[in-house]
Amino acid sequence: MQEIFKRNRKGVTKKIEIMCIQKEIIPEKGICRIKFSVTDTLIDHPKEVALLGDFNNWNPRKDKMIKSKNGFFEKTVELPLGKDYQFRYFVDNWHWENDWQADAYKSTPFGEGENMIIYCDALQTKVNKEH
């Protein structure tokens, strides 16, 4: 979980968790279950956030994230094991946001930033961030 610290109007500092990727490898089903979470304060209280990636053909209507009561946009996906997947968050249909807890990063083919990589391999133990 990535954390930031914010000071409220009364001067009290509060720790805020802003992004989280929870990955569960389920080898007996051949899937990787991934829960993506992004707080709405990270990206200035958006109306909607979509999880886009090569696993959904970068379709902004396919994997809309649901806003929870705790202020997080969340989405869980199940992906086949044995592959690395690229993804990004698409905010309010105009702004891309990255998740710095991804397993690695890869330049986009458009040269305007980086896609995030998530590894979905039961035997893979990559820990180094690739740039």
Helices and strands as residue ranges (DSSP letters): E 2-7, E 13-26, E 31-39, E 49-53, G 54-56, E 66-67, E 72-80, E 83-91, E 95-97, E 104-107, E 114-120
